[in-house]
Amino acid sequence: MARALTLPNATVEFSTTVKDLGVVLDSQLTMADHIAALSRSCFFYIRQLWIGLCSVLRPLQHSIGYMGDGFTGQKTQPTVSKY
């Protein structure tokens, strides 16, 4: 059941959370929603940094002849064309 505050010119819907100055607060002040949003944001930016780092390092790996898989560190021999 949605509750609302009716004013002469507008209706304001109640919410279980509010965001003020970048902090998400819920009615119990647990900050669980804030921590979840912060975690999602951090993982997004960490992934973007990882993708950028891989795009910089990949050409360097090829130029020095190292072609590891990036996770286990197992080296594979680069394929060299005779033509």
QUILIN-V710967 format. One line per field, one symbol per residue. burial: + if it has 16 or more other ideal C-beta (glycine too) atoms within 10 Angstrom, else -. A space follows every 50 residues. Layout:
BEGIN
burial = ???
END
This chain:
BEGIN
burial = -----------------------+--------++--+------------- ---------------------------------
END
